[in-house]
Amino acid sequence: MLAYYSVAADREFWSEHWGGHSVSELLALARRSPLTDLITAALPRGARVLEGGCGLGQYVLLLRERGWPAVGVDWSVEALAACRRAAPAPLAAMELTRLALRDGAVDAYVSLGVVEHDPAGPDAILAEARRTLVAGGTLVISVPYVNGVRRLGAPWIRRRGRALAAAGGAFYQYAFSRAELVAALARHGFTPLAAHPYDPARVLRSTLPRALANRLRPAEGSRAGRGPVGADGQDNQNAPLLSRGATRRVRDRVGVAHGLGALVRRVLYTRPALRLLGHMLLVVARRA
């Protein structure tokens, strides 16, 4: 496992983190995310689903929209309250290592980017997940992935981590190879069924949209201080803002941007690119 250091991912950290987002924002992202297809494909129809570490509850809400009787638990009371203000949902504040649930209470347990934040490793959370699952129940878990790039950079990551820890940095998270995550699951009686790297565009998402926006900005400069332009190059008052030629150039640039984005997504979601660049790894497993 690769250890990362910066700030402690404690209760206060997550309350502040989720405070910078809205339920509606994250639910809209979840509805169109490729991750959602991986999760829903793994869950038996009608299964009682528990999301451990649900944060603002966007996946609890999404799964309930789609017919699963999902519930969520998290240790951030503020995040749970924000979810309940947005939509009614069965949520509870709990420690994931000590769930107030009976044995075999749920058919499926979903954990997205959670277990990596325990400095002691994932075992305590996985043991509780196993206890609360029925025999044969489904676990869907994701963690940061030691992809090809991280594997190559592992010596530098470890040196940097030691330096940050020596300077007073706190443990933040682990990243796992597929073999390491599978081994952790096996220790708690889980049999892996499928593994999917995902989110290969983490770096590109912070650069490509800005670059594309910069390419479009000069063509839009002629409408500074005026109303928004529609697809036909008109503002809200239907006054001409762009010549037909300029409007055509804007449309061409938008078309190129969309086409480039689609091409990049297709390339990034090939198997070699996912192994090289996938930021997270999702594993579907069955409880013995």
C-alpha positions as CSV (number, residue, x, y, z in Angstrom):
1,M,0.0,0.0,0.0
2,L,1.1,3.6,-0.7
3,A,0.5,6.0,2.2
4,Y,-0.3,9.6,1.6
5,Y,0.1,12.4,4.2
6,S,-1.4,15.8,4.4
7,V,-4.2,16.4,6.9
8,A,-6.0,13.8,9.0
9,A,-9.3,12.6,7.4
10,D,-11.1,12.9,10.7
11,R,-14.7,13.8,11.5
12,E,-14.1,17.6,11.3
13,F,-12.3,17.2,8.0
14,W,-15.2,15.4,6.4
15,S,-17.8,17.8,7.8
16,E,-15.8,20.7,6.3
17,H,-15.3,18.8,3.0
18,W,-18.9,18.0,2.5
19,G,-19.8,21.5,3.5
20,G,-18.2,22.7,0.3
21,H,-20.6,20.6,-1.9
22,S,-24.4,20.3,-2.3
23,V,-26.5,17.2,-2.4
24,S,-28.1,18.3,-5.7
25,E,-24.7,18.8,-7.3
26,L,-23.4,15.4,-6.3
27,L,-26.6,13.6,-7.1
28,A,-26.5,15.1,-10.6
29,L,-23.0,13.9,-11.0
30,A,-23.9,10.4,-9.8
31,R,-26.7,10.2,-12.3
32,R,-24.4,10.5,-15.2
33,S,-21.2,8.9,-13.8
34,P,-19.8,5.7,-15.3
35,L,-19.2,4.6,-11.7
36,T,-23.0,4.4,-11.2
37,D,-23.4,1.8,-13.9
38,L,-20.7,-0.4,-12.2
39,I,-22.4,-0.1,-8.9
40,T,-26.0,-0.8,-10.0
41,A,-24.9,-3.7,-12.2
42,A,-23.4,-5.4,-9.2
43,L,-26.4,-5.0,-6.9
44,P,-29.2,-7.7,-6.9
45,R,-32.6,-6.2,-7.7
46,G,-34.5,-5.4,-4.5
47,A,-31.4,-6.0,-2.2
48,R,-31.4,-4.2,1.1
49,V,-28.4,-1.9,0.6
50,L,-26.3,-0.2,3.2
51,E,-23.8,2.5,2.2
52,G,-21.1,2.8,4.7
53,G,-19.6,6.3,4.7
54,C,-22.4,7.8,2.6
55,G,-21.3,11.5,3.0
56,L,-24.0,13.7,1.6
57,G,-26.0,10.6,0.6
58,Q,-26.2,11.1,-3.1
59,Y,-25.9,7.3,-3.8
60,V,-28.4,6.5,-1.1
61,L,-30.9,8.8,-2.9
62,L,-30.0,7.5,-6.4
63,L,-30.4,3.9,-5.4
64,R,-33.7,4.6,-3.8
65,E,-34.8,6.4,-7.0
66,R,-34.0,3.2,-8.9
67,G,-35.8,0.8,-6.6
68,W,-33.3,-0.3,-4.0
69,P,-34.3,0.1,-0.3
70,A,-31.0,1.8,0.5
71,V,-29.9,3.3,3.8
72,G,-26.8,5.3,4.7
73,V,-24.5,5.7,7.6
74,D,-21.7,8.2,8.2
75,W,-20.0,9.8,11.1
76,S,-20.5,13.4,9.8
77,V,-23.8,14.5,11.4
78,E,-23.6,17.7,9.3
79,A,-23.5,15.8,6.0
80,L,-26.4,13.6,7.0
81,A,-28.4,16.7,8.0
82,A,-27.7,18.3,4.6
83,C,-29.0,15.2,2.8
84,R,-32.2,15.1,4.8
85,R,-32.8,18.7,4.1
86,A,-32.6,17.9,0.4
87,A,-34.7,14.8,0.4
88,P,-36.1,12.3,2.9
89,A,-33.8,9.3,3.3
90,P,-33.1,6.7,6.1
91,L,-29.7,7.9,7.4
92,A,-27.9,7.4,10.7
93,A,-24.7,8.6,12.4
94,M,-22.5,5.6,13.1
95,E,-18.9,4.5,13.4
96,L,-18.2,2.1,10.5
97,T,-16.1,-0.1,12.8
98,R,-19.0,-0.4,15.3
99,L,-22.3,-0.5,13.4
100,A,-25.5,-0.5,15.4
101,L,-27.0,-3.2,13.2
102,R,-27.8,-6.8,13.8
103,D,-25.8,-9.6,12.1
104,G,-26.9,-10.2,8.5
105,A,-29.1,-7.1,8.4
106,V,-28.4,-6.2,4.8
107,D,-28.0,-7.9,1.4
108,A,-25.4,-5.5,0.0
109,Y,-22.8,-3.2,1.4
110,V,-21.5,-0.3,-0.6
111,S,-18.3,1.6,0.4
112,L,-16.9,4.2,-2.0
113,G,-13.6,5.8,-1.1
114,V,-13.8,5.1,2.7
115,V,-11.7,2.3,4.0
116,E,-8.4,3.8,2.8
117,H,-8.6,6.6,5.4
118,D,-8.2,4.4,8.4
119,P,-4.5,4.5,9.5
120,A,-4.8,1.0,10.8
121,G,-5.9,-0.3,7.4
122,P,-9.2,-1.5,6.1
123,D,-9.7,-4.6,8.3
124,A,-11.9,-3.2,11.1
125,I,-14.4,-1.7,8.6
126,L,-14.3,-4.9,6.4
127,A,-15.0,-7.1,9.5
128,E,-18.1,-5.0,10.3
129,A,-19.2,-5.1,6.7
130,R,-19.0,-8.9,6.7
131,R,-20.9,-9.1,10.0
132,T,-23.8,-7.0,8.8
133,L,-24.1,-8.8,5.4
134,V,-26.2,-11.9,4.9
135,A,-24.3,-15.1,3.8
136,G,-23.8,-14.7,0.1
137,G,-24.3,-10.9,0.3
138,T,-22.6,-8.5,-2.1
139,L,-19.9,-6.1,-1.2
140,V,-19.1,-3.2,-3.6
141,I,-16.0,-1.3,-2.5
142,S,-13.7,1.2,-4.0
143,V,-10.3,2.6,-3.0
144,P,-7.5,4.7,-4.5
145,Y,-5.7,2.5,-7.0
146,V,-2.0,1.9,-7.4
147,N,-2.2,2.2,-11.2
148,G,0.7,2.1,-13.6
149,V,1.6,5.7,-13.0
150,R,1.5,5.4,-9.2
151,R,3.5,2.1,-9.4
152,L,6.3,3.9,-11.4
153,G,6.2,6.8,-9.0
154,A,6.0,4.7,-5.8
155,P,9.6,5.5,-4.6
156,W,9.0,9.2,-4.9
157,I,5.6,8.9,-3.3
158,R,7.1,7.1,-0.3
159,R,10.0,9.6,0.1
160,R,7.5,12.5,-0.1
161,G,5.3,10.8,2.5
162,R,8.1,10.3,4.9
163,A,9.2,13.9,4.5
164,L,5.6,15.2,5.1
165,A,5.2,12.9,8.1
166,A,8.5,14.1,9.6
167,A,7.4,17.7,9.1
168,G,4.2,17.1,11.0
169,G,1.8,16.0,8.3
170,A,-0.9,13.6,9.3
171,F,-1.9,10.3,7.6
172,Y,-4.6,10.9,5.0
173,Q,-5.1,7.7,3.0
174,Y,-3.7,4.5,1.4
175,A,-3.7,3.5,-2.2
176,F,-4.0,-0.2,-3.0
177,S,-2.9,-2.5,-5.7
178,R,-5.5,-4.9,-6.9
179,A,-3.7,-7.8,-5.2
180,E,-3.5,-5.9,-1.9
181,L,-7.3,-5.1,-1.9
182,V,-8.1,-8.7,-2.9
183,A,-5.9,-10.0,0.0
184,A,-7.7,-7.7,2.5
185,L,-11.1,-8.9,1.3
186,A,-10.0,-12.6,1.5
187,R,-8.9,-12.1,5.2
188,H,-12.6,-11.4,6.0
189,G,-14.2,-14.1,3.9
190,F,-15.0,-12.2,0.7
191,T,-14.6,-13.8,-2.7
192,P,-13.9,-11.2,-5.4
193,L,-16.1,-11.4,-8.5
194,A,-15.0,-8.4,-10.6
195,A,-12.5,-5.5,-10.5
196,H,-12.9,-2.2,-12.3
197,P,-10.4,0.7,-12.4
198,Y,-12.2,3.9,-12.9
199,D,-11.9,7.7,-13.0
200,P,-8.9,7.9,-15.4
201,A,-9.6,11.5,-16.2
202,R,-8.8,13.0,-12.8
203,V,-5.9,15.1,-14.2
204,L,-7.5,15.9,-17.4
205,R,-10.7,17.2,-15.7
206,S,-8.7,20.0,-14.1
207,T,-7.0,21.1,-17.4
208,L,-9.0,20.1,-20.5
209,P,-12.2,22.0,-19.7
210,R,-10.2,25.2,-19.0
211,A,-8.2,24.8,-22.2
212,L,-11.4,24.3,-24.2
213,A,-13.0,27.3,-22.5
214,N,-10.0,29.5,-23.4
215,R,-10.4,28.5,-27.1
216,L,-14.0,29.6,-27.0
217,R,-13.5,32.8,-25.0
218,P,-12.2,35.0,-27.9
219,A,-15.3,34.3,-30.0
220,E,-17.5,35.2,-27.1
221,G,-15.7,38.5,-26.3
222,S,-17.9,40.5,-28.7
223,R,-20.9,40.1,-26.3
224,A,-19.2,41.4,-23.2
225,G,-21.7,43.2,-21.0
226,R,-24.7,41.9,-23.0
227,G,-27.2,39.2,-22.5
228,P,-26.5,35.4,-22.8
229,V,-26.2,34.1,-26.3
230,G,-28.4,31.2,-27.4
231,A,-27.6,28.5,-29.9
232,D,-28.6,30.8,-32.7
233,G,-26.2,33.6,-31.7
234,Q,-29.0,35.8,-30.2
235,D,-29.3,37.4,-26.8
236,N,-32.4,37.3,-24.6
237,Q,-33.8,40.3,-26.4
238,N,-33.3,38.6,-29.8
239,A,-30.9,41.3,-30.9
240,P,-28.1,40.0,-33.2
241,L,-24.9,39.7,-31.4
242,L,-22.7,37.7,-33.8
243,S,-22.5,37.6,-37.5
244,R,-23.5,34.4,-39.2
245,G,-19.9,33.6,-39.9
246,A,-18.9,34.2,-36.2
247,T,-21.8,32.1,-35.0
248,R,-20.8,29.3,-37.4
249,R,-17.2,29.5,-36.0
250,V,-18.5,29.2,-32.4
251,R,-20.6,26.2,-33.3
252,D,-17.7,24.6,-35.1
253,R,-15.5,25.1,-32.1
254,V,-18.1,23.7,-29.7
255,G,-18.5,20.7,-32.0
256,V,-14.8,20.1,-32.1
257,A,-14.6,20.4,-28.3
258,H,-17.5,17.9,-27.9
259,G,-15.9,15.5,-30.4
260,L,-12.5,15.8,-28.8
261,G,-14.1,15.1,-25.4
262,A,-15.9,12.0,-26.6
263,L,-12.7,10.7,-28.2
264,V,-10.7,11.3,-25.0
265,R,-13.3,9.5,-23.0
266,R,-13.2,6.5,-25.3
267,V,-9.4,6.3,-25.2
268,L,-9.3,6.8,-21.4
269,Y,-11.8,4.0,-20.8
270,T,-9.8,1.3,-22.7
271,R,-8.4,-1.4,-20.5
272,P,-4.8,-0.3,-20.9
273,A,-5.6,3.3,-20.1
274,L,-7.6,2.3,-17.0
275,R,-4.7,0.2,-15.7
276,L,-2.3,3.0,-16.3
277,L,-4.4,6.0,-15.2
278,G,-7.4,4.8,-13.2
279,H,-7.6,6.9,-10.0
280,M,-9.8,4.4,-8.2
281,L,-10.4,0.7,-8.1
282,L,-13.8,-0.8,-7.6
283,V,-14.1,-4.5,-6.5
284,V,-17.3,-6.5,-6.3
285,A,-17.1,-9.4,-3.9
286,R,-19.4,-12.0,-2.3
287,R,-19.5,-12.8,1.4
288,A,-18.9,-16.4,2.3
